[in-house]
Amino acid sequence: MIIILHSSPIIVIHIQPDFAYETCSTPLSQSGRCRFVQHCARQEIIATLNAFVSYACPIGSDYMGVCCPDNTQPTVDIVLHLKVSQIDFMDLIDTLGCGELMKQTTRIVGGVPADKGEWPWMAALLRDKTDQYCGGVLITDQHILTASHCVDNFKPEELTVRLGEYDFSQVSEARRDFGAEAIYMHESYDRRTYKNDIALIKLKTKATFNSDIWPICLPPSNVVLEGQSAFVTGWGTTSYSGQASDVLLEVILPIWALADCQKAYTQPISEQQLCAGYKAGGKDSCQGDSGGPLMYQMSTGRWAVVGVVSWGIRCAEKDKPGVYTRVTSYSDWIKAKVLS
């Protein structure tokens, strides 16, 4: 992306060479070409962030420009002065096409292999560059959301993040490995109770988006999840202490009411957590799935990560749902870390 959001009250636009890319049509039905915004700094485009987004168009798979009306005089060295209060980070991410599937898939549920390319935001965390031990999910072109217990005591240089993976037993041109530049564990993470079990990994280099690598949305703060169904994916074991799966697996799970989850466990379950699973057991996330996403399809058709796999009693036990970190409880924390 060319938009770099900072905690200071400006948005800085990186200087890119001027070039007229694909043809496009502006919100006012003017014909134009997609160009980097510093070369098309028209007032109607740079007045507000919403205006900028309405003119936005993709430049290749890595960058975003604006639909610049024909015969616009080029400009350079543009800095857009927008107050941080004007920037809704979640709205910006949502506007840029997160959570949309690039491939048509046939979804089969119940702890079975996912279709290849079905979950392009899925990340595998590797130690020693080959040993997959946890999952995560891509939320920007440089940030992975995961669980704190997955990165506890890890140094960035000890961690590899793989995107575009599907089957570990097969070599794939789609997979990409990334080093970690920084690891952000939640400051109040409790190793004993798994409270605040959430973390972000900043990649050393930005991911190039394509049909196999694509970010998922963050959920709106008012999303109602109890009574809904959501998907969990991972390469974890198919039974407690069992063998990990080479192929990415998926399962659909009902989300419990908080009160029911609190009754199921003797240890406290807070509003910053949520539970999902079948009362009869039999289907669940398991070892190796930790840090992976609990995903909910919103009314727009886009997918959002609403939970992070945290802990449970063994796997798929009767009346013992999996416990997830509730992502909406950490929206401000995620925003602060991404913008830092």
C-alpha positions as CSV (number, residue, x, y, z in Angstrom):
1,M,0.0,0.0,0.0
2,I,1.2,3.6,-0.4
3,I,-0.7,4.8,2.6
4,I,1.5,4.8,5.7
5,L,-0.5,5.6,8.9
6,H,1.5,7.1,11.8
7,S,0.6,8.1,15.3
8,S,1.5,11.7,14.4
9,P,-1.4,13.7,13.0
10,I,-0.5,13.3,9.3
11,I,-0.7,10.6,6.6
12,V,2.5,10.5,4.6
13,I,2.4,9.4,1.0
14,H,5.6,7.8,-0.3
15,I,6.9,9.4,-3.5
16,Q,6.5,7.1,-6.5
17,P,7.3,7.7,-10.1
18,D,4.6,9.2,-12.2
19,F,3.0,6.8,-14.7
20,A,-0.6,6.5,-16.0
21,Y,-1.7,2.9,-15.3
22,E,-5.1,1.2,-16.1
23,T,-8.0,3.2,-17.4
24,C,-10.7,3.9,-14.8
25,S,-13.8,6.0,-14.1
26,T,-14.0,8.5,-11.2
27,P,-17.0,8.7,-8.8
28,L,-18.1,11.6,-11.0
29,S,-18.0,9.4,-14.1
30,Q,-15.0,11.1,-15.5
31,S,-12.6,9.0,-17.6
32,G,-9.1,8.7,-16.2
33,R,-6.1,6.6,-15.5
34,C,-4.9,5.1,-12.2
35,R,-1.9,7.0,-10.9
36,F,-0.1,7.4,-7.6
37,V,-1.9,10.1,-5.5
38,Q,1.1,12.5,-5.2
39,H,0.8,12.9,-9.0
40,C,-2.9,13.7,-8.9
41,A,-3.4,15.8,-5.8
42,R,-6.7,17.3,-6.8
43,Q,-8.7,18.9,-3.9
44,E,-11.7,16.6,-4.4
45,I,-9.4,13.6,-4.0
46,I,-7.3,14.6,-1.0
47,A,-9.9,16.6,1.0
48,T,-10.7,13.7,3.3
49,L,-9.8,10.1,3.7
50,N,-13.3,9.0,2.6
51,A,-12.7,11.0,-0.6
52,F,-9.4,9.4,-1.2
53,V,-10.9,5.9,-0.7
54,S,-13.7,6.7,-3.2
55,Y,-11.1,7.4,-5.9
56,A,-8.8,4.5,-4.9
57,C,-7.8,2.0,-7.6
58,P,-5.2,-0.9,-7.5
59,I,-1.8,-0.5,-9.1
60,G,-0.5,-4.0,-9.7
61,S,-0.9,-6.3,-6.7
62,D,1.2,-4.2,-4.2
63,Y,0.1,-0.6,-4.4
64,M,-2.9,1.6,-4.5
65,G,-3.4,4.8,-6.5
66,V,-6.3,7.0,-7.4
67,C,-8.4,7.3,-10.5
68,C,-7.0,10.5,-11.9
69,P,-9.1,12.4,-14.4
70,D,-7.6,12.9,-17.8
71,N,-5.6,16.2,-18.4
72,T,-4.7,16.5,-14.7
73,Q,-1.4,18.4,-14.2
74,P,1.1,16.3,-12.3
75,T,2.1,17.3,-8.7
76,V,4.8,16.0,-6.4
77,D,5.8,15.9,-2.7
78,I,2.3,15.7,-1.3
79,V,1.5,15.2,2.3
80,L,-2.1,14.8,3.3
81,H,-2.9,16.5,6.6
82,L,-5.6,14.5,8.2
83,K,-6.2,14.4,11.9
84,V,-5.9,10.9,13.5
85,S,-9.4,11.3,14.7
86,Q,-10.6,11.3,11.1
87,I,-9.0,8.0,10.4
88,D,-11.0,4.9,11.2
89,F,-8.4,2.2,10.9
90,M,-11.0,-0.6,10.7
91,D,-13.0,1.1,8.0
92,L,-9.8,1.7,6.0
93,I,-8.8,-2.0,6.1
94,D,-12.4,-3.0,5.2
95,T,-12.5,-0.7,2.3
96,L,-9.4,-2.1,0.7
97,G,-10.9,-5.4,0.0
98,C,-10.1,-7.6,2.9
99,G,-11.8,-10.9,3.6
100,E,-12.8,-11.5,-0.1
101,L,-12.1,-14.8,-1.6
102,M,-10.4,-14.7,-5.0
103,K,-11.3,-18.3,-5.9
104,Q,-14.6,-20.2,-6.0
105,T,-14.6,-23.1,-3.6
106,T,-16.8,-25.9,-2.6
107,R,-17.0,-25.7,1.2
108,I,-17.2,-29.0,3.1
109,V,-17.3,-28.8,6.8
110,G,-16.5,-31.1,9.8
111,G,-12.7,-31.4,10.3
112,V,-11.9,-32.1,6.7
113,P,-9.3,-30.8,4.2
114,A,-10.1,-27.3,3.0
115,D,-10.0,-26.5,-0.7
116,K,-6.7,-25.2,-2.0
117,G,-6.7,-21.4,-1.9
118,E,-9.9,-21.3,0.2
119,W,-8.4,-19.4,3.1
120,P,-5.7,-17.1,1.6
121,W,-5.1,-15.2,4.9
122,M,-4.0,-18.3,6.8
123,A,-0.5,-18.2,8.1
124,A,1.7,-21.0,9.5
125,L,4.3,-20.2,12.2
126,L,7.5,-22.2,11.8
127,R,10.4,-22.8,14.2
128,D,13.7,-23.8,12.7
129,K,12.1,-22.7,9.4
130,T,10.4,-26.1,8.9
131,D,8.5,-27.1,12.0
132,Q,4.9,-25.8,12.0
133,Y,3.7,-25.4,15.6
134,C,1.1,-22.6,15.5
135,G,-1.2,-20.7,13.2
136,G,-2.0,-17.1,12.6
137,V,-3.8,-14.8,10.1
138,L,-2.8,-12.0,7.8
139,I,-4.5,-8.7,8.6
140,T,-2.3,-6.3,6.6
141,D,0.4,-6.7,4.1
142,Q,2.9,-6.8,7.0
143,H,1.1,-8.0,10.1
144,I,0.1,-11.5,11.4
145,L,-2.5,-11.8,14.2
146,T,-1.8,-14.8,16.5
147,A,-1.8,-15.9,20.2
148,S,0.7,-14.6,22.7
149,H,1.4,-18.2,23.9
150,C,2.6,-19.0,20.4
151,V,5.3,-16.4,20.4
152,D,6.2,-16.4,24.1
153,N,10.0,-16.6,24.6
154,F,10.6,-16.3,20.9
155,K,13.0,-13.8,19.4
156,P,12.0,-12.5,16.0
157,E,15.0,-14.1,14.3
158,E,13.8,-17.5,15.6
159,L,10.5,-17.3,13.9
160,T,9.4,-17.8,10.2
161,V,5.9,-17.0,8.9
162,R,4.7,-18.9,5.9
163,L,1.9,-17.6,3.7
164,G,0.2,-19.3,0.8
165,E,0.7,-22.8,2.3
166,Y,-1.8,-25.5,1.8
167,D,-0.1,-29.0,1.9
168,F,3.2,-29.2,3.7
169,S,4.0,-32.5,1.9
170,Q,4.0,-30.8,-1.5
171,V,6.3,-28.1,-2.9
172,S,4.2,-25.1,-3.9
173,E,5.0,-22.0,-5.9
174,A,2.3,-20.2,-4.0
175,R,4.0,-20.4,-0.6
176,R,6.2,-17.5,0.7
177,D,8.3,-17.5,3.8
178,F,8.9,-14.3,5.8
179,G,11.2,-13.4,8.6
180,A,9.8,-11.6,11.6
181,E,10.9,-8.0,12.2
182,A,9.1,-7.6,15.6
183,I,6.8,-9.6,17.9
184,Y,4.2,-7.7,20.0
185,M,2.8,-9.8,22.8
186,H,-0.1,-8.2,24.7
187,E,1.4,-6.4,27.7
188,S,-1.1,-8.0,30.1
189,Y,-0.8,-11.6,28.8
190,D,-1.1,-14.0,31.7
191,R,0.8,-17.3,31.1
192,R,-1.1,-19.0,33.9
193,T,-4.7,-18.1,32.8
194,Y,-4.2,-17.3,29.1
195,K,-6.0,-14.0,29.6
196,N,-5.1,-11.4,26.9
197,D,-3.7,-14.3,24.7
198,I,-3.2,-12.2,21.6
199,A,-0.1,-11.0,19.7
200,L,1.0,-9.4,16.5
201,I,4.0,-10.3,14.3
202,K,5.4,-7.7,12.0
203,L,7.0,-9.2,8.9
204,K,10.4,-8.0,7.7
205,T,9.0,-7.5,4.2
206,K,5.6,-6.8,2.9
207,A,3.5,-9.6,1.4
208,T,2.4,-9.3,-2.2
209,F,-1.3,-9.9,-2.4
210,N,-2.6,-12.5,-4.9
211,S,-5.2,-15.3,-5.0
212,D,-3.2,-17.4,-2.5
213,I,-2.2,-14.6,-0.1
214,W,-4.8,-12.1,0.9
215,P,-5.7,-10.3,4.2
216,I,-8.8,-11.1,6.3
217,C,-11.0,-8.3,7.8
218,L,-11.1,-7.3,11.4
219,P,-14.7,-7.4,12.8
220,P,-16.8,-4.4,13.6
221,S,-17.1,-3.7,17.3
222,N,-20.8,-4.3,17.3
223,V,-20.8,-7.7,15.7
224,V,-23.0,-10.2,17.6
225,L,-21.5,-13.7,17.6
226,E,-23.3,-15.8,20.2
227,G,-25.5,-18.3,18.4
228,Q,-23.7,-17.9,15.1
229,S,-21.4,-20.4,13.4
230,A,-17.8,-19.8,12.5
231,F,-14.9,-21.6,10.9
232,V,-11.6,-22.7,12.4
233,T,-8.6,-23.7,10.2
234,G,-5.2,-25.1,10.9
235,W,-2.7,-27.9,10.4
236,G,-3.0,-29.1,14.0
237,T,-3.5,-32.7,15.2
238,T,-6.7,-34.5,14.4
239,S,-6.9,-35.9,17.9
240,Y,-5.4,-35.1,21.3
241,S,-1.7,-36.1,21.2
242,G,-2.2,-37.3,17.6
243,Q,-0.3,-36.5,14.4
244,A,-0.4,-33.1,12.8
245,S,-2.0,-32.7,9.4
246,D,0.0,-31.9,6.3
247,V,-3.1,-30.4,4.6
248,L,-5.0,-27.4,5.9
249,L,-8.1,-28.5,7.7
250,E,-11.3,-26.7,8.4
251,V,-14.3,-27.2,10.7
252,I,-17.4,-25.2,11.4
253,L,-18.3,-24.6,15.0
254,P,-21.3,-23.0,16.9
255,I,-20.4,-20.0,19.1
256,W,-21.6,-20.3,22.7
257,A,-23.3,-17.7,24.8
258,L,-20.8,-16.4,27.4
259,A,-22.9,-17.6,30.3
260,D,-22.9,-21.2,29.0
261,C,-19.2,-21.1,28.5
262,Q,-18.6,-19.8,32.0
263,K,-20.7,-22.7,33.4
264,A,-18.7,-25.2,31.4
265,Y,-15.4,-24.3,33.1
266,T,-14.3,-23.9,36.7
267,Q,-11.7,-21.3,35.7
268,P,-13.0,-17.8,34.9
269,I,-14.1,-17.0,31.3
270,S,-14.1,-13.2,30.7
271,E,-15.9,-11.0,28.2
272,Q,-12.6,-10.7,26.4
273,Q,-12.9,-14.4,25.4
274,L,-15.5,-16.5,23.5
275,C,-16.2,-20.2,23.2
276,A,-17.0,-22.4,20.2
277,G,-17.7,-26.1,19.8
278,Y,-20.3,-28.8,19.9
279,K,-21.8,-29.8,23.2
280,A,-21.5,-33.4,22.1
281,G,-17.9,-32.9,21.3
282,G,-16.2,-34.6,18.3
283,K,-15.2,-31.4,16.4
284,D,-12.8,-28.8,17.6
285,S,-9.5,-27.0,17.1
286,C,-6.6,-29.0,18.6
287,Q,-2.9,-29.0,19.2
288,G,-1.0,-27.0,16.6
289,D,-4.1,-24.9,15.7
290,S,-3.2,-22.4,18.5
291,G,-3.0,-18.8,17.3
292,G,-5.1,-19.6,14.2
293,P,-8.3,-17.8,13.4
294,L,-12.0,-18.3,14.3
295,M,-13.6,-16.8,11.2
296,Y,-17.1,-15.4,10.7
297,Q,-18.7,-14.5,7.3
298,M,-20.3,-11.0,7.6
299,S,-23.5,-9.9,5.9
300,T,-21.3,-8.3,3.2
301,G,-20.0,-11.7,2.3
302,R,-16.5,-10.8,3.6
303,W,-14.7,-12.9,6.2
304,A,-13.6,-11.4,9.5
305,V,-11.3,-12.9,12.2
306,V,-13.4,-12.8,15.4
307,G,-11.4,-15.1,17.6
308,V,-7.8,-16.4,18.1
309,V,-7.4,-20.1,19.1
310,S,-6.3,-20.0,22.7
311,W,-6.9,-23.0,24.9
312,G,-9.3,-25.9,25.8
313,I,-9.6,-29.2,27.7
314,R,-7.9,-31.8,25.5
315,C,-9.7,-31.6,22.1
316,A,-13.3,-31.9,21.1
317,E,-14.4,-33.1,24.6
318,K,-18.1,-33.2,25.4
319,D,-19.4,-30.0,27.0
320,K,-15.9,-28.4,26.8
321,P,-15.8,-25.9,24.0
322,G,-12.6,-24.4,22.7
323,V,-11.7,-21.0,24.2
324,Y,-10.7,-18.1,21.9
325,T,-9.5,-14.6,22.4
326,R,-12.3,-12.2,21.3
327,V,-10.8,-10.0,18.7
328,T,-13.3,-7.1,19.1
329,S,-12.0,-6.6,22.7
330,Y,-8.6,-5.7,21.3
331,S,-9.3,-3.5,18.3
332,D,-7.6,-0.5,19.9
333,W,-4.6,-2.5,20.9
334,I,-4.3,-4.0,17.4
335,K,-4.6,-0.5,15.8
336,A,-1.9,0.9,18.1
337,K,0.6,-1.8,17.3
338,V,0.0,-1.7,13.5
339,L,0.4,2.1,13.5
340,S,3.5,2.0,15.8
